[in-house]
Every structure is written in C-alpha cells, then in structure tokens.
Amino acid sequence: MLKGIPSLLSPELMKIMMEMGHGDEIVIADANFPAVACAQRLVRCDGHAAADMLGAMLRFLPLDYAVDKPAAVMALLQGEPVPPVWETYRQIIVSHEPRFSDFEYAERFEFYERTKRAFAVVATGDQGFKANLLLKKGVYRDK
C-alpha cells in the first residue's frame, strides 16, 4: 500500500497509465460496453462508477492539449437525452484540467474503432447511459 493513491486504482492500472505515452488513449467503459471485444489491454474495475475512476485517474494522468479536445464521449442519436454523467465528467475534468473546454463527440462505431486502437480499456460496473469516456494522454513536465 502506498500513500496518496486512491484504493480504486489497482497496481495494474497505475502501471498502464505510467506506460502510456503522449497521444495514447485510454477508455473508461461502462458496464454495457463491449470492453473485452475491443481492448488491447483490459483492466477490470467492476463495481466502480466511471466518474469515480475518472477522478482517481486524473490525479495522475495529464490530458493532451496538443489536440482541441482530449476527451471524447459517444455521440447521441437523434432524440436521445444528454446523459447526466457528462456534466459530472466535465466538472471532474475541469477540476484537474482547467483548460478543458468540451468533449469530442464520436459516432458509436467510430468510438468502438478508436477503442480497439486505444492503449487500454478500464471496464467499470457503471450502468449509466452512455457513460463511456475516451481520454488522450498528454505531456507532464515537473516544473
């Protein structure tokens, strides 16, 4: 056990985040997402909410500001309501990354294809509507 690391971040997930390079992507997947079918590396975090995982991960994972939108969600179909979790995600991201402006909105099958190329998928037990989130890792420089 180490000090300061949230208990929901497993050693495996910390290792994966440390191994990721600038521009690599990681997906926080909800319980209904086809994580096993899409993942190159899969981290099981069943029983945890996606928003809790996001908050814990962003304590250590810098977002990529070499791109306009370093976080993506799955685009809505016509008539679908905006998922409440998106505002939660926005608040969590801004609390760690004040420069964050908005999500990229990726069509469902485009999101799946990006997930297949992502460095890893974190499979949560979140049952919220469209609670999937893709993050692009940025550069961290110790001042």
C-alpha positions as CSV (number, residue, x, y, z in Angstrom):
1,M,0.0,0.0,0.0
2,L,1.3,3.5,-0.9
3,K,0.2,6.8,0.5
4,G,-1.9,9.1,-1.7
5,I,-3.0,6.6,-4.3
6,P,-6.8,6.1,-4.3
7,S,-7.6,2.5,-3.4
8,L,-9.7,2.0,-6.6
9,L,-6.6,2.4,-8.7
10,S,-5.1,-1.0,-9.0
11,P,-1.4,-1.6,-9.4
12,E,-2.2,-2.8,-12.9
13,L,-4.0,0.4,-13.9
14,M,-1.2,2.6,-12.4
15,K,1.4,0.6,-14.4
16,I,-0.7,1.1,-17.6
17,M,-1.1,4.8,-17.1
18,M,2.7,5.1,-16.5
19,E,3.5,3.1,-19.6
20,M,1.2,5.3,-21.8
21,G,3.0,7.9,-24.0
22,H,1.9,11.3,-25.2
23,G,-1.1,10.8,-27.5
24,D,-2.0,7.3,-26.3
25,E,-5.7,6.9,-25.5
26,I,-7.4,5.1,-22.6
27,V,-11.1,4.3,-22.4
28,I,-13.2,4.3,-19.3
29,A,-16.0,1.9,-20.2
30,D,-19.5,1.4,-18.7
31,A,-20.9,-2.0,-17.8
32,N,-22.7,-2.4,-21.2
33,F,-19.6,-1.5,-23.4
34,P,-18.1,-4.4,-25.4
35,A,-14.8,-3.9,-23.5
36,V,-13.4,-7.5,-23.9
37,A,-14.1,-7.4,-27.6
38,C,-12.4,-4.0,-28.1
39,A,-9.5,-4.0,-25.6
40,Q,-5.8,-4.5,-26.4
41,R,-5.3,-4.3,-22.6
42,L,-8.2,-4.7,-20.3
43,V,-8.4,-3.6,-16.6
44,R,-11.4,-4.9,-14.7
45,C,-12.9,-2.3,-12.3
46,D,-16.3,-3.9,-11.8
47,G,-18.3,-2.4,-9.0
48,H,-16.8,1.1,-9.5
49,A,-18.5,4.1,-11.1
50,A,-16.9,5.6,-14.2
51,A,-16.9,9.1,-12.7
52,D,-15.1,7.8,-9.6
53,M,-12.5,6.1,-11.9
54,L,-12.1,9.4,-13.9
55,G,-11.5,11.4,-10.7
56,A,-8.9,9.0,-9.4
57,M,-7.1,8.6,-12.8
58,L,-6.9,12.4,-13.5
59,R,-4.9,12.8,-10.3
60,F,-2.0,11.2,-12.2
61,L,-3.0,11.3,-16.0
62,P,-2.4,14.6,-17.8
63,L,-4.6,15.3,-20.8
64,D,-3.3,16.2,-24.2
65,Y,-3.6,19.8,-25.1
66,A,-1.8,19.4,-28.5
67,V,-5.3,18.5,-29.7
68,D,-8.5,20.6,-29.4
69,K,-10.5,18.0,-27.5
70,P,-8.5,15.5,-25.4
71,A,-11.7,13.7,-24.1
72,A,-14.4,12.0,-26.2
73,V,-17.8,10.6,-25.5
74,M,-20.1,8.6,-27.7
75,A,-22.3,10.9,-29.8
76,L,-26.0,10.9,-29.2
77,L,-28.6,9.6,-31.6
78,Q,-31.4,12.0,-32.7
79,G,-33.8,12.4,-29.8
80,E,-31.5,10.9,-27.1
81,P,-31.3,13.0,-23.9
82,V,-27.9,14.3,-22.8
83,P,-26.6,11.8,-20.2
84,P,-26.3,13.4,-16.8
85,V,-22.9,11.8,-16.2
86,W,-21.4,14.0,-19.0
87,E,-21.8,17.1,-16.8
88,T,-20.2,15.2,-13.9
89,Y,-17.3,14.3,-16.2
90,R,-17.0,17.9,-17.3
91,Q,-16.8,19.1,-13.7
92,I,-14.2,16.4,-12.7
93,I,-12.0,17.1,-15.8
94,V,-12.1,20.9,-15.2
95,S,-11.1,20.4,-11.6
96,H,-7.9,18.7,-12.8
97,E,-7.5,20.4,-16.2
98,P,-8.9,24.0,-16.1
99,R,-8.2,24.4,-19.8
100,F,-10.7,21.8,-20.8
101,S,-13.5,23.3,-23.0
102,D,-15.7,20.5,-24.4
103,F,-15.8,16.8,-25.4
104,E,-15.3,15.4,-28.8
105,Y,-18.5,13.6,-29.9
106,A,-17.6,10.3,-31.7
107,E,-20.2,8.3,-33.5
108,R,-20.8,4.9,-31.8
109,F,-18.9,2.7,-34.3
110,E,-16.1,5.3,-34.6
111,F,-15.8,5.2,-30.8
112,Y,-15.5,1.4,-30.9
113,E,-12.8,1.6,-33.6
114,R,-10.8,4.1,-31.6
115,T,-11.2,1.9,-28.5
116,K,-9.7,-1.0,-30.5
117,R,-6.6,1.2,-31.1
118,A,-6.6,2.6,-27.6
119,F,-3.7,1.7,-25.2
120,A,-6.2,0.2,-22.7
121,V,-9.8,-0.1,-21.6
122,V,-10.9,0.3,-18.0
123,A,-14.1,-1.7,-17.6
124,T,-16.3,-0.3,-14.8
125,G,-19.6,-1.5,-13.4
126,D,-21.2,1.8,-14.3
127,Q,-24.8,1.3,-15.6
128,G,-25.3,5.0,-16.5
129,F,-26.5,5.9,-20.0
130,K,-23.5,6.5,-22.4
131,A,-21.0,6.6,-19.5
132,N,-18.1,5.7,-21.8
133,L,-15.2,8.2,-22.0
134,L,-12.0,8.2,-24.0
135,L,-9.0,10.2,-22.8
136,K,-5.9,11.2,-24.7
137,K,-2.8,11.3,-22.5
138,G,-0.7,14.5,-22.7
139,V,2.7,15.5,-21.5
140,Y,3.7,16.2,-17.9
141,R,6.7,18.3,-17.1
142,D,7.8,18.7,-13.5
143,K,8.4,22.4,-13.0
